[in-house]
Every structure is written in C-alpha cells, then in structure tokens.
Amino acid sequence: MTIKWVFVVMLFTLLGSIGGFFFKRASANGLEISKYFMTQLFIGGAFYGTGAILNIITLRYLPYTVVFPLTSITYVWTFLLSYFFLKEVISLRKIIGVGLIIAGSFFLIM
C-alpha cells in the first residue's frame, strides 16, 4: 500500500468519525425536528457520505481484505473526538483497545 492510499484511508475514516460526531450532536436535545437537529444531521451526513464515497473509491484500487479491516481506524478518530470535544472519560481498557486497533492496522498494511 502506498503512502497515498494510507492518506486516503486516514481521511475517509476521519470523515466518517466526524460524521458520527455530528450525529451525536444532532441527538443531544432529543430527536425532535428543529433547525439545530436538521443542521447537525445535514453536516453529519455530508461528512459521513463523503467518507463513504472515498471508501468506495479506495475499494476500487485496493483489496477488500485490506480496506475493510482498516475502517476500524474510525474508532481511533472517534476515541480522540469523544475525549477532546465531548469530554468523555477514557479508561485504560479503551486505551488498550485503541492501541490494539492501531497495531493491527499497522501489521495489515506492512
């Protein structure tokens, strides 16, 4: 896998995670239809959809057995976003889990 594709994988997983972050924000005040809800939902959908399109493009050039497992990097981005922007508690167990995802991804692309 070339550096270009590593960058693309990192980008589409980040975009997917940002999309999920905005979906979380959309649901912060319940699921009633409001301007805030619709705005957050639209932004989340745009990020998530862009990430999905990049994922599909990547699948055209790289094996499914490589690309699909690498989508787990989304959890690493989610871990970071939830810590820094949602102030969620990070436990040792979560840190170990994210470390294993990073290690597994590293071994997959080597």
Secondary structure as UniProt FT lines:
FT   HELIX           3..26
FT   TURN            27..29
FT   HELIX           35..61
FT   HELIX           64..70
FT   TURN            71..72
FT   HELIX           73..85
FT   HELIX           92..109
//
